[in-house]
Amino acid sequence: QVQLVESGGGLVQPGGSLRLSCAASGGIFSSYNMNWYRQAPGKQHVLVASITTTKTTNYADSVKGRFTISRDNAKNTVYLQMNSLKPEDTAVYYCNAKHPLFENAYWGQGTQVTVSS
């Protein structure tokens, strides 16, 4: 069983930056692909960024060039650096862990990001 705890959300002005962190415990962190999703009010979860066990990254078109996902296996933590934030980035951001060989996926509790002046 993997536990995920996100942190780093908050209120930021348009054009600002935030760094989200997701600390994992209870599993072999380095064996999981890690993902960041977001959910805006009234909308479904959307995959924002992903990083594999070999540190290959992928991004949604809406965040390419602005967001960077990274992982530190020694600290069991995945990060999402968000720059040039826009009001449309406002959402609850969720960390997700998915082992490439198993069906189960694990979710954190989410952290709110609000971009507003």
PyMOL commands that set and color helices and strands:
alter all, ss='L'
color gray80, all
select helices_A, chain A and resi 29-31+87-89
alter helices_A, ss='H'
color red, helices_A
select strands_A, chain A and resi 3-7+10-12+18-25+33-39+46-51+57-59+67-72+77-82+91-98+105-107+111-115
alter strands_A, ss='S'
color yellow, strands_A
deselect
rebuild
show_as cartoon
